[in-house]
Amino acid sequence: MSSHDVFHVTLLPHGQRFEARPDESLLKAGLRAMAPMQSSCRVGTCRTCLCRLDSGSIDYEIEWPGLTREEKAEGLVLPCVARPLSDVVLRYEA
């Protein structure tokens, strides 16, 4: 895969779609596309951007983001430090 490849990200329940490069965080790509994504610290600790990964694969920019093992097992992710490895669907729950 080259750095010119992009993945598609879908935000639920909004249904908005945008592209994300494999070398950028999902949050950065979403904000560039003016997606309705919340953020604060952007380093994986405040949990403002917390959402669920409905489908797809990600990798983290940091070794252990601010999630418990249980949260990771439940599919919760922090888009501010997550990079796409495939097309992904993120779900923001109220």
N, C-alpha and C positions, 0 to 999 in steps of 0.2 A: 504494500500500500504506500502511495506517495503522500506527501504533505498537501498535495492539491486535491486529494479525495475529500469528500464531505459525506456526512451522515445526516439523515433527516430526523428531527426531533419533533414529536407531537406532544403538546400540553393538553392534558385533560383536567377539568371538564370543558375548558375553553375551546379545544379543537384547533388551536393555532399551531401551525407548522413552521419550522425554520431549519436552516442548515447549520451544522456545527462541524468544524474541522477536528481531526483527531488530536491536534496539538493545542487545543484551547478548552477551557472549562465550559460545561453546558450553560452555566450562568452567564458567562461572558458572551457566548454566542446568542443566548436568549435576549440579553439586554441590547446587543447590537441590532437584533431584529425587532426591538421594542415589544418583546413578549411580556405578559403580566407576571413577572417573577419577582419575588421579594428578596432583598439581600441587606446585609449590614456589614459584617466583618470581612467576608469574602476569603476567609482562611480556614474554614471548617470547624469553628468553635462556637459561634453564637446560635446556630441552628435555625436562623430566620428563614433560610431557603429550603428547609426540610420538606421532602416530598417522597412519593413512592415510585419505584421503578416498576411499571406494569409489564414492560417487555424490553428486550435488548440487553446489551452488555456495556459496562463501564469499567474504568480503572481510575484509581485515585491518584492525585498529584502528591499526596502526603501519605505516609505509612499508615497512620490510624486516625481518620477524621473523627470528629466529635459524636460518634455513634456507639451505642453498646453492641455487644455481640448479638443480642436478641433483636435489636432494631435492624441490624444488617441482615440477619436471617429472615426478618419479616419483609425485606425488600425496601427499607427506607434508605434514602440517599441524600447527600448534600451536593447539589449541583455546582456550588461555588468551587469545589475542589475535585469534581468528577469530570473525566474526559470520556467521550464516546468511543467505543470499540466497534459499534454497529449502529444501525438505526435504533432509536429508543423512543419509548412512550413514558412520559412522566405524569403522575397524577397528583394534583394539589387538592388536599381534602380540607374542608372548612373546620 
